[in-house]
Every structure is written in C-alpha cells, then in structure tokens.
Amino acid sequence: MAAPKKSRGPAGGQGRPGRSLALILIAMVALTGGMFLADQPTPRLGIDLAGGTSITLEAKSEPGQESAINKTNMDTAVQIMERRVNGLGVSEAEVQTQGKSNIIVNIPKGTNSAQAREQVGTTAKLYFRPVLTVAQGTPTPTPSASTSGKPTPSGSPSAPTADKGKTSATPNASATTQGRAVTGALKADSTPTPKASTTPKADATPSASAADEAAAAKLQKQFAALDCSSKASRAEAARGAKPTDMVVACSSEGDAKYVLGPSEVSGTEVDSAKAGFDQQRGMWIVNMEFTKQGSKQFQTITKKLSAQQPPQNQFAIALDGEVVSAPQVNTTLSGSAEISGSFTQQSAEDLANVLSYGALPLSFKEQSVTTVTAALGGEQLQAGLIAGAIGLALVVIYLVAYYRGLALIALLSLLVSGILTYTLMSLLGPAIGFALNLPAVCGAIVAIGITADSFIVYFERVRDEIREGRTLRPAVERAWPRARRTILVSDFVSFLAAAVLFVVTVGKVQGFAFTLGLTTLLDVVVVFLFTKPVMTLMARTKFFASGHPWSGLDPKRLGAKPPLRRSRRVNAPTDPKEA
C-alpha cells in the first residue's frame, strides 16, 4: 500500500513569517542608523517651512526690441534659471513668472543658497568678445589720448597674478576641435601674460574720426579709473553695454580689467558645456559644443585671434559684463573646444554652468530681494498636522469599532510605514536634494488612507473566508492571494498617477507627487513583509484563532455558515423486521 503523499503548506509562507519580519526589521535599523550616521536626523525643509530668499527680477529688453518681452522668452528664461540653481545643487528652488515681465525666484535656506542667488543674479546675455587690452584690476593714472584714437592707457599695466595659495578658476588650457588635439594652448584668463601689449592692433579699433577719437578717449578714461576690487564698480562698468560696442570689463575675481571689442559670438550659439575628469591627464576639463552657426562664428574669431600677439589673441567669455574666462588661442578652432588645466572640480563645474545656462533671451534687473521666514509655513504646517492627526484618529476609531483586535495589526503596520517614510525622507535630503514642503506633507497624509485601504482589503478577504465556514489559519492563507492581487492593482494605479503628476508639473506640486509615489511603494513593502507575516502569527494565537468577540473574527458576528460535512452513506436493511 502506497504511503500517502504529504500535503504542501498553503501559499504565502505560513510557516516562515519570521524571515519577512526579520528582513523589514533589519531594513528599519539600517535606515535609522544611516540617518544618524549621515547627521541628518530630520528631513530637509523647503522654503515654505524653513525660510529662504525670494528674488524678484524684472525683464529688460534692448532699445527698439520691446517685443522681446513675450511669453516664449520669459518661459525660456525661467527654464534656464531653474536649471542654473538646480545645477548648483539647490533643491526645491522655485522659479516662476509673475505678470508679463517679472520672474520670482525662491531659494530655500541652505549652504548653497548664497551661491545660487549670485548665479540667478547674473541674468544678462553671454558674449564672446576679443580682448584688446588687459591690466591690473586697480585704477591706473589717467591716460593721454592717443593720436590714432586707440585705447592705449599710459604706462605699462602690470599683469595681475593669481594667488599662490589658490587654484585659478580659469587655468592654463589646451584646446581640441572636433575631438582631435590641436597644437597651441588656451591660456589662463585670470593671469594675463606679463608680455601683454597694451595697444590693440589697428584692425581692432574704430576708424580715426573725431567721434571715434572721442569715444576712444572716453573708453581710455573709464579703463584707467575702473576699480575691479569694488563690486559696485564692476556692476557700473557692465551696465548698458551693447554687443556691438567696445566695452571695459572686470574679471569675475576682480583682479584684472579688460578693454573688449564687439561681440563675435553670442552665448545662444553654445549648444552644451560639461565638466569632466580626464583620467589620462588626471585633471578636470570643460568640453564646449557650438551650434552649426556658432561653430562658423567661433572658427572666424579664432582664426583672426590666432594671428595676433598677446593679449589680443585672447577672447573673453563675458557674462553680465564680467569676464568669466579669457583664454588665449593660437590656432583656428571650430565645432567644439576643450578647456583644461588647473581646474578644481568646483571651478570646472562653475564654468560649465555659466557656458551652458548663460545665454538668456532677455536682460534682467534685480528688483527686490526679501528674506522669507518660516512663520507662515510653520502655521500652515501646524494646521496640516492637526488635520492629519484628526484624520488618523478617525481612522483608528473606525478600525477599533469595526475590526476590533485586527486594528492592532493595522496600527502596527501604519507605525512601520511611518518609520520607513520618515527615515527615507531624511536620507533623500543629502542624497538627491529632496526637501519637505507643505504639498509633500499633504502627500504623506493622503498616503495614510492608501495604506489603511490595503489592510482593509486583506481583512475583508479573511472575513469572507471565515463566513464560508473555514477556520482562521486556512482563511488567512487562502485570502492572501486574492487580496494581494487587489492591493497590487490599487497601488499601481496610485503610483502611476503620482508618476504622471511628477512629470507634467513643476515646483511644489512635484513634492506632493514624489511623496505620494514613495509612500505607495512603501505600502507594498509593508503589506508584504509586515502585515501578512504578523497576520499569520496572530492566527496561531488562541485569542484570534478561537474567534474571541473582540478579535474582529468572531464567526457568529460575521454570520459564518456551519462547516460543510460529508454525510455518511447508510446501507438499506435486508431484514424486513429491522425496517
């Protein structure tokens, strides 16, 4: 006689709930430990909760181009500014238009907020201009007017030197074009060569007319008096400069001043610029790509400059009238260029950021700068938390009144979900720049309902099995596959809605979408690794297995059917008397 086959345990891992509970416990301990090791015990807060800086910028158009202030250009400016501040690692920075000509930039309080404000303030256009004259950034004696009308300061300007203890932001650099090495070098802008001539060549100056000589004399006077160590003087020198004018300008460090020729290439012709580390040479570099038209213009200017002597073989990269970089070139370049040398990672990224996002379609004036306090946001947060607490209390009252003992499992699951959500939010701050704002808090509150809904689905499936006459332990395991499918479908729909909302929206609404998506994923983790194993363990206890009236699983209260039993077959009596 064949031995009876051993029946397999029911699906769902009835005999091994401890493994799942151990796994989620390890995850909770690891996340909590990582939160304290990263010195981030609380989530980072957005500007509406932590305060920050609010900057109002007013758009200004060039004379005769008032139509440039339109929705298309304003939207483009908003995108560029948003990419600027995000490129600096400032999270939850909000950039939006206000009216027809204003842009509001809200920068949360943080370590990079001051740098972000400085970058957002540089909102004029980017130009590539030829360098005509370079000197120290301090004022020089007033030059005498040249008979040729050339901007020639009297005396020989001494070359500014870089601080020996610091790395130059624009280092000695080699140039490449179309991916192939080119002989020659792009030289440091902040350290002009001591052999620099102070007299631009004739082809770089205006024609010798009375008006031109007067303009040249004025330019010489401005150049001699310019004090680049003063931020106010640097801003005044950059004010009102037109692309077609010869201008005076300061380096962004303030240690050098320049006379620059008319713009040869606009910053709008820069297609992309990226900082990277060259493993072979062990140095940081900046790769710059031009558009098709910009490539032709860049080739023209580099061909012209390569035939000049220093400093007139330099071209200045001027943003808002300040020279960010002024590399020297002695060969024709086109298409793409590589700037390399003694860059640090930060200086390389800063230059790439300026080149990539410096070409704004409009000029902007800083209209106002205000400090935003967290008082109003704190009041709103307090009101929101009170509303969330009331909602949670109502959920708890409903669970206790309707599910009784099962409410304990639901509350423990909500507690685990809350711990995972809090620790992840804290860790995502330094990791990806996530900042908790009011909409994100709302997303977390909404997630309470989503998580509670998953528990209710499972509990109702178990109660349905008990109504069919099954005992608790098989009811728990038989209900799980059907409840699991429903929970996964429901959470998938919620996550899909959060993902779409995150993609199609901007600003604070993304915080709501991100938090909703995160908590939806955590709901799946908690239900699978905590709620189901705990339910399996509870089914083994006498309180739940016996159907105690306060367990929430009392067969009588649920209207359970009596167990189905097979009727025994009785043989008919053969003796009529026995009948």
C-alpha positions as CSV (number, residue, x, y, z in Angstrom):
1,M,0.0,0.0,0.0
2,A,1.5,3.3,-1.1
3,A,2.3,5.8,1.6
4,P,0.1,8.9,1.5
5,K,1.6,12.0,0.0
6,K,2.5,14.8,2.3
7,S,0.4,17.8,1.7
8,R,2.2,21.0,0.9
9,G,1.8,24.0,3.2
10,P,-0.5,26.7,2.0
11,A,0.8,29.5,-0.2
12,G,2.0,32.6,1.4
13,G,4.8,31.2,3.5
14,Q,2.6,30.3,6.5
15,G,5.4,28.5,8.3
16,R,8.1,31.2,7.8
17,P,6.7,34.6,8.7
18,G,9.7,35.3,10.9
19,R,12.0,35.7,7.9
20,S,9.9,38.5,6.4
21,L,9.7,40.3,9.8
22,A,13.4,39.9,10.4
23,L,14.1,41.4,6.9
24,I,12.0,44.5,7.5
25,L,13.4,44.9,11.0
26,I,16.9,44.9,9.5
27,A,15.9,47.5,6.9
28,M,14.4,49.8,9.6
29,V,17.5,49.5,11.8
30,A,19.8,50.2,8.8
31,L,17.9,53.2,7.6
32,T,17.7,54.6,11.1
33,G,21.4,54.1,11.6
34,G,22.2,55.6,8.2
35,M,20.1,58.6,9.1
36,F,22.2,59.4,12.2
37,L,25.5,58.5,10.6
38,A,24.7,61.0,7.8
39,D,24.0,63.6,10.6
40,Q,20.5,64.1,9.1
41,P,18.1,63.2,11.9
42,T,15.3,65.3,10.3
43,P,14.2,65.8,6.7
44,R,15.4,68.9,4.9
45,L,12.7,71.5,4.7
46,G,11.6,73.6,1.7
47,I,11.4,77.4,1.6
48,D,7.8,77.4,2.9
49,L,8.8,75.6,6.1
50,A,12.4,76.6,6.6
51,G,12.5,80.1,5.1
52,G,14.9,81.4,2.5
53,T,15.4,84.1,-0.1
54,S,12.9,85.4,-2.6
55,I,14.3,87.4,-5.5
56,T,12.1,89.4,-7.9
57,L,13.7,90.0,-11.3
58,E,12.3,92.5,-13.9
59,A,12.9,91.8,-17.6
60,K,14.6,94.5,-19.7
61,S,14.8,94.5,-23.5
62,E,17.3,96.1,-25.7
63,P,16.3,99.5,-27.2
64,G,14.0,99.0,-30.1
65,Q,13.3,95.4,-29.2
66,E,10.5,95.8,-26.7
67,S,8.7,92.9,-28.3
68,A,11.3,90.6,-26.9
69,I,9.5,90.5,-23.6
70,N,7.0,87.8,-24.6
71,K,5.8,84.6,-23.1
72,T,8.2,82.4,-25.1
73,N,11.3,84.3,-24.0
74,M,10.1,84.6,-20.4
75,D,9.4,80.8,-20.3
76,T,12.8,80.2,-21.7
77,A,14.4,82.4,-19.1
78,V,12.6,80.6,-16.4
79,Q,13.8,77.2,-17.6
80,I,17.4,78.5,-17.8
81,M,17.3,80.0,-14.3
82,E,15.7,76.8,-12.9
83,R,18.5,74.7,-14.4
84,R,21.1,77.1,-13.1
85,V,20.1,76.8,-9.4
86,N,19.4,73.1,-9.7
87,G,22.9,72.7,-11.3
88,L,24.3,74.2,-8.1
89,G,22.5,71.5,-6.0
90,V,19.8,73.8,-4.6
91,S,16.7,71.7,-4.2
92,E,13.1,72.9,-4.2
93,A,14.2,76.2,-5.7
94,E,11.1,77.7,-7.3
95,V,11.3,79.8,-10.4
96,Q,8.1,81.2,-11.9
97,T,6.8,84.2,-13.9
98,Q,4.7,86.9,-12.3
99,G,2.8,89.1,-14.7
100,K,4.3,89.8,-18.1
101,S,7.8,91.0,-17.2
102,N,8.7,89.7,-13.7
103,I,10.3,86.4,-12.6
104,I,10.2,85.3,-8.9
105,V,13.0,83.0,-7.7
106,N,12.5,81.4,-4.3
107,I,15.7,79.8,-2.9
108,P,15.4,77.7,0.3
109,K,17.7,78.4,3.1
110,G,20.8,76.2,2.8
111,T,24.5,76.0,2.2
112,N,24.3,76.8,-1.5
113,S,21.6,79.5,-1.4
114,A,24.0,82.4,-1.5
115,Q,25.8,80.9,-4.5
116,A,22.5,80.3,-6.2
117,R,21.4,83.9,-5.6
118,E,24.7,85.1,-7.2
119,Q,24.1,82.8,-10.3
120,V,20.5,83.9,-10.7
121,G,21.5,87.5,-10.4
122,T,23.8,87.1,-13.5
123,T,20.9,87.2,-15.8
124,A,22.2,89.1,-18.8
125,K,23.4,87.6,-22.1
126,L,26.6,85.8,-22.6
127,Y,29.1,87.0,-25.3
128,F,32.5,86.0,-26.7
129,R,34.5,89.2,-27.2
130,P,38.1,89.8,-28.4
131,V,40.4,91.1,-25.8
132,L,42.1,94.4,-26.8
133,T,43.8,95.5,-23.5
134,V,44.3,93.9,-20.1
135,A,45.7,95.3,-16.9
136,Q,45.6,95.0,-13.1
137,G,42.1,95.4,-11.6
138,T,43.1,98.5,-9.7
139,P,42.8,102.1,-11.1
140,T,45.7,103.4,-13.2
141,P,46.8,107.0,-13.9
142,T,44.6,108.8,-16.5
143,P,46.0,108.0,-19.9
144,S,46.7,110.6,-22.5
145,A,44.6,110.5,-25.7
146,S,46.3,108.6,-28.5
147,T,46.5,110.4,-31.8
148,S,45.2,107.3,-33.5
149,G,42.2,107.0,-31.3
150,K,43.3,103.7,-29.9
151,P,42.5,102.8,-26.3
152,T,46.1,102.9,-25.0
153,P,46.5,103.6,-21.3
154,S,49.6,105.4,-20.4
155,G,52.2,103.4,-18.7
156,S,52.6,99.7,-18.9
157,P,50.0,97.9,-16.9
158,S,51.3,95.2,-14.8
159,A,50.0,91.7,-15.2
160,P,47.7,90.6,-12.4
161,T,49.0,87.5,-10.6
162,A,47.0,84.6,-9.2
163,D,47.0,83.9,-5.5
164,K,49.7,81.3,-5.0
165,G,47.6,79.6,-2.3
166,K,44.6,79.1,-4.6
167,T,43.9,77.4,-7.9
168,S,43.0,79.7,-10.7
169,A,39.4,79.4,-11.7
170,T,40.4,79.6,-15.4
171,P,43.6,77.6,-15.7
172,N,46.1,77.1,-18.4
173,A,44.3,75.1,-21.0
174,S,44.8,73.1,-24.2
175,A,42.3,73.2,-27.0
176,T,40.8,70.5,-29.1
177,T,38.4,70.7,-32.0
178,Q,36.1,68.0,-33.3
179,G,37.7,65.6,-30.8
180,R,41.2,66.0,-32.2
181,A,44.1,67.6,-30.4
182,V,45.3,70.9,-31.7
183,T,48.7,72.4,-31.1
184,G,48.8,75.6,-29.1
185,A,47.1,76.4,-25.8
186,L,44.2,78.3,-24.3
187,K,45.9,80.4,-21.6
188,A,44.6,81.5,-18.2
189,D,42.3,84.5,-18.2
190,S,42.9,85.5,-14.6
191,T,46.7,85.6,-15.1
192,P,47.3,87.6,-18.3
193,T,50.8,87.3,-19.6
194,P,53.4,89.8,-18.4
195,K,54.4,90.4,-22.0
196,A,50.9,91.6,-22.8
197,S,50.8,94.5,-25.1
198,T,48.5,97.3,-24.0
199,T,48.0,98.7,-27.5
200,P,45.3,96.9,-29.6
201,K,46.1,96.5,-33.3
202,A,44.6,98.9,-35.8
203,D,42.1,96.4,-37.2
204,A,40.5,96.0,-33.8
205,T,39.9,99.8,-33.2
206,P,37.4,102.3,-34.6
207,S,38.3,104.4,-37.6
208,A,40.2,107.6,-36.9
209,S,37.3,110.1,-37.0
210,A,36.5,112.8,-34.4
211,A,33.6,110.9,-33.0
212,D,35.7,107.7,-32.8
213,E,38.6,109.5,-31.1
214,A,36.2,111.0,-28.5
215,A,34.7,107.5,-27.9
216,A,38.2,106.0,-27.6
217,A,39.3,108.8,-25.2
218,K,36.2,108.1,-23.0
219,L,36.9,104.4,-23.1
220,Q,40.5,105.0,-22.0
221,K,39.3,107.2,-19.2
222,Q,36.9,104.5,-18.0
223,F,39.5,101.8,-18.3
224,A,42.1,103.8,-16.2
225,A,39.6,104.7,-13.5
226,L,38.0,101.3,-13.2
227,D,38.5,99.7,-9.9
228,C,37.6,96.0,-10.2
229,S,38.1,95.3,-6.5
230,S,34.7,97.0,-5.9
231,K,31.5,95.1,-6.8
232,A,29.7,98.4,-7.3
233,S,32.3,99.5,-9.9
234,R,32.2,96.1,-11.7
235,A,28.4,96.4,-11.9
236,E,28.6,100.0,-13.1
237,A,31.1,99.0,-15.8
238,A,28.8,96.3,-17.1
239,R,25.7,98.5,-17.2
240,G,24.3,99.4,-20.6
241,A,26.9,97.5,-22.7
242,K,25.7,96.6,-26.2
243,P,27.0,93.6,-28.2
244,T,28.3,95.9,-31.0
245,D,30.2,98.3,-28.6
246,M,33.8,98.2,-27.4
247,V,33.5,98.0,-23.6
248,V,35.5,97.9,-20.4
249,A,35.0,94.9,-18.1
250,C,36.4,93.2,-15.0
251,S,37.2,89.6,-14.3
252,S,34.8,87.8,-12.1
253,E,37.5,87.7,-9.4
254,G,38.1,91.4,-9.7
255,D,41.9,91.0,-10.2
256,A,42.0,92.1,-13.8
257,K,40.3,94.6,-16.1
258,Y,39.9,94.5,-19.9
259,V,39.1,96.5,-22.9
260,L,36.9,94.3,-25.1
261,G,35.9,94.5,-28.7
262,P,32.4,94.0,-30.1
263,S,30.9,90.6,-29.6
264,E,31.9,87.9,-32.2
265,V,29.8,85.0,-30.9
266,S,26.6,85.1,-28.8
267,G,26.1,82.7,-25.9
268,T,23.0,81.5,-27.6
269,E,25.3,79.7,-30.0
270,V,26.7,77.4,-27.2
271,D,24.9,74.1,-27.6
272,S,26.3,72.5,-24.5
273,A,29.1,72.6,-22.0
274,K,30.1,69.9,-19.5
275,A,32.7,69.5,-16.8
276,G,34.5,66.1,-16.7
277,F,37.6,64.4,-15.3
278,D,40.3,63.3,-17.8
279,Q,41.7,60.1,-16.4
280,Q,44.7,60.1,-18.7
281,R,45.9,63.5,-17.7
282,G,44.5,63.4,-14.2
283,M,42.8,66.8,-14.5
284,W,39.4,68.5,-14.7
285,I,38.3,69.8,-18.1
286,V,35.4,71.6,-19.7
287,N,34.1,70.5,-23.0
288,M,32.1,73.1,-25.0
289,E,30.0,72.4,-28.1
290,F,28.6,75.0,-30.5
291,T,25.7,75.1,-32.8
292,K,26.2,75.0,-36.6
293,Q,26.2,78.8,-36.9
294,G,28.1,79.2,-33.7
295,S,30.8,76.9,-35.0
296,K,31.3,79.0,-38.1
297,Q,31.5,82.2,-36.0
298,F,33.9,80.6,-33.5
299,Q,36.1,79.5,-36.3
300,T,36.2,83.0,-37.7
301,I,37.1,84.6,-34.4
302,T,39.8,82.1,-33.5
303,K,41.3,82.3,-37.0
304,K,41.6,86.1,-36.5
305,L,42.9,85.9,-33.0
306,S,45.4,83.2,-33.6
307,A,47.3,85.7,-35.9
308,Q,47.5,88.3,-33.1
309,Q,50.1,88.9,-30.3
310,P,49.1,88.7,-26.6
311,P,46.8,89.8,-25.2
312,Q,44.9,90.4,-28.5
313,N,44.9,86.6,-29.2
314,Q,42.5,86.2,-26.3
315,F,38.7,86.1,-26.4
316,A,36.7,86.9,-23.3
317,I,33.7,84.9,-22.2
318,A,31.6,87.8,-20.7
319,L,28.5,87.2,-18.7
320,D,26.6,90.2,-17.5
321,G,29.6,92.3,-18.5
322,E,32.0,90.4,-16.3
323,V,34.8,88.3,-17.8
324,V,34.3,84.7,-16.6
325,S,37.1,83.4,-18.7
326,A,39.5,84.9,-21.2
327,P,41.5,82.0,-22.8
328,Q,44.3,82.7,-25.3
329,V,44.3,80.8,-28.7
330,N,47.0,80.5,-31.3
331,T,45.2,78.2,-33.8
332,T,41.9,78.1,-35.5
333,L,39.1,76.3,-33.6
334,S,35.6,75.2,-34.6
335,G,32.8,73.0,-33.7
336,S,33.9,72.1,-30.2
337,A,36.6,73.1,-27.7
338,E,38.1,71.7,-24.6
339,I,39.4,73.9,-21.8
340,S,41.7,72.1,-19.4
341,G,44.4,72.9,-16.9
342,S,44.5,73.5,-13.1
343,F,40.7,73.4,-12.7
344,T,39.3,72.1,-9.5
345,Q,36.0,70.2,-9.7
346,Q,34.1,73.2,-8.4
347,S,35.7,75.7,-10.8
348,A,35.2,73.4,-13.8
349,E,31.5,72.9,-12.9
350,D,31.1,76.6,-12.4
351,L,32.5,77.5,-15.8
352,A,30.4,74.7,-17.5
353,N,27.3,76.0,-15.7
354,V,27.9,79.6,-17.0
355,L,28.5,78.4,-20.5
356,S,25.5,76.1,-20.6
357,Y,23.0,78.4,-19.0
358,G,24.4,81.9,-19.5
359,A,22.5,82.7,-22.7
360,L,19.3,84.2,-21.5
361,P,17.0,85.7,-24.2
362,L,16.5,88.8,-22.1
363,S,18.3,91.0,-19.6
364,F,17.0,91.1,-16.1
365,K,17.3,93.7,-13.3
366,E,17.1,92.6,-9.6
367,Q,14.1,94.5,-8.5
368,S,13.9,93.3,-4.9
369,V,15.4,90.7,-2.5
370,T,13.4,89.6,0.5
371,T,14.0,87.1,3.3
372,V,11.2,84.7,3.7
373,T,10.5,83.5,7.2
374,A,9.1,80.1,8.1
375,A,6.5,81.6,10.4
376,L,3.6,81.4,7.9
377,G,4.7,78.0,6.7
378,G,5.0,76.8,10.2
379,E,1.5,77.8,11.0
380,Q,0.2,76.1,7.9
381,L,2.2,73.0,8.7
382,Q,0.8,73.0,12.3
383,A,-2.7,73.3,10.8
384,G,-2.0,70.5,8.4
385,L,-0.6,68.2,11.1
386,I,-3.6,68.9,13.3
387,A,-5.9,68.0,10.3
388,G,-3.8,64.9,9.7
389,A,-3.9,63.9,13.4
390,I,-7.7,64.3,13.4
391,G,-8.0,62.2,10.2
392,L,-5.7,59.5,11.7
393,A,-7.7,59.5,14.9
394,L,-10.9,58.9,12.9
395,V,-9.3,56.1,11.1
396,V,-8.2,54.5,14.4
397,I,-11.7,54.9,15.9
398,Y,-13.2,53.2,12.8
399,L,-10.7,50.4,12.8
400,V,-11.2,49.7,16.5
401,A,-15.0,49.9,16.3
402,Y,-15.3,47.7,13.2
403,Y,-12.3,45.4,13.2
404,R,-11.6,45.4,17.0
405,G,-8.5,43.2,17.6
406,L,-7.4,43.5,13.9
407,A,-7.0,47.2,14.5
408,L,-3.8,46.4,16.4
409,I,-2.3,44.8,13.3
410,A,-3.3,47.9,11.2
411,L,-1.8,50.3,13.7
412,L,1.5,48.4,13.9
413,S,1.6,48.4,10.1
414,L,1.0,52.2,10.0
415,L,3.7,52.7,12.6
416,V,6.2,50.7,10.5
417,S,5.2,52.6,7.3
418,G,5.7,55.9,9.2
419,I,9.2,55.0,10.4
420,L,10.3,53.9,6.9
421,T,8.8,57.1,5.3
422,Y,10.5,59.4,7.8
423,T,13.9,57.8,7.6
424,L,13.9,57.7,3.8
425,M,12.8,61.4,3.6
426,S,15.7,62.3,5.9
427,L,18.2,60.3,3.9
428,L,17.0,61.6,0.5
429,G,17.7,65.1,1.5
430,P,21.5,64.9,1.2
431,A,21.3,62.1,-1.4
432,I,19.2,63.7,-4.1
433,G,18.3,67.1,-2.7
434,F,14.8,66.2,-1.6
435,A,13.2,68.9,0.6
436,L,10.0,68.5,2.5
437,N,7.4,71.2,1.7
438,L,3.7,71.6,2.6
439,P,2.5,69.7,-0.5
440,A,4.8,66.9,0.3
441,V,3.4,66.8,3.8
442,C,-0.1,66.6,2.3
443,G,1.1,63.7,0.1
444,A,2.2,61.8,3.2
445,I,-1.1,62.4,4.9
446,V,-3.0,61.2,1.9
447,A,-0.8,58.0,2.0
448,I,-2.4,57.1,5.4
449,G,-5.6,56.4,3.6
450,I,-3.9,54.4,0.8
451,T,-2.0,52.3,3.4
452,A,-5.2,51.7,5.5
453,D,-7.1,50.7,2.4
454,S,-4.6,47.9,1.8
455,F,-5.2,46.5,5.3
456,I,-8.9,46.7,4.9
457,V,-8.8,44.7,1.6
458,Y,-6.9,41.9,3.3
459,F,-9.0,41.9,6.5
460,E,-12.2,41.7,4.4
461,R,-10.8,38.8,2.4
462,V,-10.0,36.9,5.6
463,R,-13.5,37.6,7.0
464,D,-15.1,36.4,3.8
465,E,-13.2,33.1,4.2
466,I,-14.5,32.7,7.7
467,R,-18.0,33.4,6.6
468,E,-17.6,30.4,4.3
469,G,-17.1,28.2,7.3
470,R,-13.3,28.0,7.4
471,T,-11.2,28.3,10.5
472,L,-8.8,31.2,10.9
473,R,-5.4,29.7,9.9
474,P,-6.5,28.4,6.4
475,A,-8.7,31.5,6.0
476,V,-5.6,33.8,6.4
477,E,-3.6,31.9,3.8
478,R,-6.5,31.4,1.3
479,A,-7.4,35.1,1.5
480,W,-3.9,36.3,0.8
481,P,-3.6,35.6,-3.0
482,R,-6.8,37.3,-3.8
483,A,-6.1,40.3,-1.5
484,R,-2.6,40.5,-2.9
485,R,-3.8,41.0,-6.5
486,T,-6.2,43.7,-5.4
487,I,-3.6,45.6,-3.4
488,L,-1.0,45.5,-6.2
489,V,-3.5,46.8,-8.8
490,S,-4.7,49.6,-6.4
491,D,-1.1,50.6,-5.6
492,F,0.0,50.5,-9.2
493,V,-2.8,52.9,-10.2
494,S,-1.8,55.3,-7.3
495,F,1.9,55.1,-8.3
496,L,1.1,55.7,-11.9
497,A,-1.0,58.8,-11.1
498,A,1.9,60.1,-8.9
499,A,4.5,59.5,-11.6
500,V,2.4,61.3,-14.2
501,L,1.8,64.2,-11.8
502,F,5.5,64.4,-11.1
503,V,6.5,64.5,-14.8
504,V,3.9,67.1,-16.0
505,T,4.1,69.5,-13.1
506,V,6.8,71.8,-11.7
507,G,7.7,73.3,-8.3
508,K,6.0,72.4,-5.2
509,V,3.4,70.1,-6.8
510,Q,6.3,67.7,-7.6
511,G,6.9,67.4,-3.9
512,F,3.3,66.1,-3.4
513,A,3.7,63.7,-6.3
514,F,7.1,62.4,-5.1
515,T,5.9,61.8,-1.6
516,L,2.7,60.1,-2.8
517,G,4.7,57.8,-5.1
518,L,7.3,57.0,-2.3
519,T,4.6,56.1,0.2
520,T,2.7,54.0,-2.3
521,L,5.8,51.9,-2.9
522,L,6.4,51.6,0.9
523,D,2.8,50.4,1.3
524,V,3.6,47.4,-0.9
525,V,6.7,46.7,1.2
526,V,4.9,46.9,4.5
527,V,1.9,44.8,3.4
528,F,4.1,42.0,2.0
529,L,6.9,42.0,4.7
530,F,5.0,43.0,7.8
531,T,1.2,42.9,7.7
532,K,0.9,39.4,6.1
533,P,3.5,37.8,8.4
534,V,2.0,39.4,11.5
535,M,-1.4,38.2,10.4
536,T,-0.1,34.7,10.1
537,L,1.4,34.8,13.6
538,M,-1.8,36.3,15.1
539,A,-3.8,33.4,13.6
540,R,-1.8,31.0,15.8
541,T,-2.8,32.7,19.0
542,K,-5.8,31.5,21.0
543,F,-7.4,35.0,21.1
544,F,-7.7,35.2,17.3
545,A,-8.0,31.5,16.4
546,S,-10.9,30.9,18.8
547,G,-12.9,33.8,17.4
548,H,-13.0,35.9,20.5
549,P,-15.7,38.5,20.2
550,W,-13.1,41.3,20.5
551,S,-10.8,39.7,17.9
552,G,-12.8,41.0,15.0
553,L,-13.1,37.5,13.6
554,D,-16.0,36.1,15.6
555,P,-17.8,33.7,13.3
556,K,-21.2,34.4,14.9
557,R,-20.8,38.2,14.4
558,L,-19.7,37.5,10.8
559,G,-22.7,35.2,10.1
560,A,-20.5,32.3,9.3
561,K,-22.0,29.2,7.7
562,P,-21.7,25.9,9.6
563,P,-18.8,23.8,8.4
564,L,-19.6,21.6,5.4
565,R,-19.5,17.9,6.4
566,R,-19.8,14.8,4.1
567,S,-22.9,12.7,5.0
568,R,-22.2,9.0,5.7
569,R,-23.9,6.5,3.3
570,V,-26.3,4.2,5.2
571,N,-26.9,0.7,3.7
572,A,-30.6,-0.3,3.5
573,P,-31.6,-3.1,5.9
574,T,-32.1,-6.5,4.4
575,D,-34.4,-7.9,7.1
576,P,-38.0,-6.5,6.8
577,K,-38.4,-6.7,10.6
578,E,-35.4,-4.5,11.1
579,A,-37.0,-2.0,8.8
